[in-house]
Structure formats: structure tokens, C-alpha cells
Amino acid sequence: MQVTFVLGAAIIAITHFLIDGFKRHLCNSKNFGRYAFFIDQALHLAILALVSILFDKWHGINPSVEVSINFKYLLVITGYLVCLKPANIFIKEVFLATEIQVSSDNEMPNAGKVIGVLERILTLTFIIVSQYSAVGFLIAAKSILRYGNNETLKTEYVLIGTMLSFGIAVIAGIIINFY
């Protein structure tokens, strides 16, 4: 731990508190309310980046304990972690922001979330090991399962969720393979 980062940590904590307080008011806004999650996350990332860049510029990053971490492994772990709960939250927020909703009485409440996590994990794994045809097979298999469904609105809802889910995993896989 670098003791001189205490001020940077305090700035991050205070701005995090202020941004979250601002988000409550933003949620009630007629124009920006449905985009509150995205604005909130962008501001948090901007503060983290700004504090890190300025701290490095003024003090330099000199940790007390050197930990040797392979950047590729860290990227792979981050990719898998993003494919879990953060992706579910992002997809839910996209549905809320675009006001897309479908209700059904004959459904398991969290089945879609579990299916989404599994498809993202499989897709990311297939991309990391360069098995792109397996990704196509996974998409085709999911499409076949939905082929006989006569509920057009629900099918479109699932298709949007599926495209977002696969998109997140594919982008994570491309970033990992790029490095």
C-alpha cells in the first residue's frame, strides 16, 4: 500500500458518495431518469481514471509490496467476473432504459439470469480458445429452443437479452485475445 494515496482514496470515497447522492435525484428526472445507471457508472469510472492518472503524474505509483501478476491472467479473470453479475445488471438496466418489458405467468423467475450467465461464460471460453464455430453452435442451439414459441413479444425480449449477453461476452473475449 502506498501511504501517500490516502488523499486519492479520500477523493474517490467522497466523490463516490456525492455521485450516488446525485443519482437519486437523477432517477427522478423526466429526461435522464432512465439513463441514471449509465451516467452513474460513467462518472465513477471517470473519477477512478482521473485520480489514478493524476496520482501517477504527481507521486508516481510505487507500491510497498511488489506483486507479480500476469496481465493476461488478470484480464481473463476480469472478463469472467464481468460476465457474471455485472452483465446481468447492465442488461437489466438496458431493458429499463429502453422501457422494454414482458410479463409472463408461466416462467421461472431467475432462469433467464442463470441461462445468461452460462451462455456468457461458455461464449467467453470459446472465444478465448479460438473456437468461434462453437459460439455459432451455441447461438443456433438457443435459437432452435425458441423456434416454436408463438409469443412474439416474449421472443423479441429474449432475443434482445441474448444479443446483449453474447455481445458482452464477445467484446470481453476480443479484448482478452487482443492482449
Secondary structure, 3 states (H helix, E strand, C coil): CCHHHHHHHHHHHHHHHHHHHHHHHHHCCCCCHHHHHHHHHHHHHHHHHHHHHHHHHHCCCCCCCCCCCCHHHHHHHHHHHHCCHHHHHHHHHHHHHCCCCCCCCCCCCCHHHHHHHHHHHHHHHHHHCCCHHHHHHHHHHHHHHHHCCCCHHHHHHHHHHHHHHHHHHHHHHHHHHHC
